Amino acid sequence: MNEPNRTQWQIRCAFNGYCKLSLRREAMNAHRDTKQRQLREVTFSELSPEEENQLFICDDYFAEDNAEQSFVVGGKEITAELLAEALHSLPEEKREIVLLYYFFDMSEREIAKFCNIPRTTVQTRRTSSMKLLKRYLEERAHDYKG
């Protein structure tokens, strides 16, 4: 009766030793990897201004050409600035729904969950927002003179 318990004890000890050895080796590998990564990485604070400027690029699309910054819709010229003004004219909760729906391609159900409001509220706000945007743009857009 003693022999099976002794065998189980030996198996447990062997497994325990295997686990400790595996963990020790993984810790050594992780420590080695961290050291190697530290040799290659540089923090942003250590970069020179010239090196920092190589990390980004400014998008100058439309910067010089004002004609490219407008759209002609229904005989009216809609500028990017006018479109931004129209969006800013909306109350924040309506603007958020319009942006999430049209620019982030979220469904009404996803927006309702995200904003923690009923889906019908999302639908109502989106519909009324589009009417407000249409009215705003119709009143302020200029006739296109091509």
Long-range contacts (C-beta under 8 A, 24 or more apart in sequence): 72-144, 72-146, 75-143, 75-144, 76-137, 76-138, 76-141, 76-142, 76-143, 76-144, 77-141, 77-142, 77-143, 77-144, 77-145, 78-137, 78-141, 82-137, 82-140, 82-141, 83-137, 85-136, 85-140, 86-133, 86-136, 86-137, 86-140, 87-133, 89-132, 89-136, 90-129, 90-132, 90-133, 93-125, 94-125, 94-126, 94-128, 94-129, 94-132, 95-129, 97-122, 97-125, 97-126, 97-129, 98-126, 98-129, 98-130, 98-133, 101-126
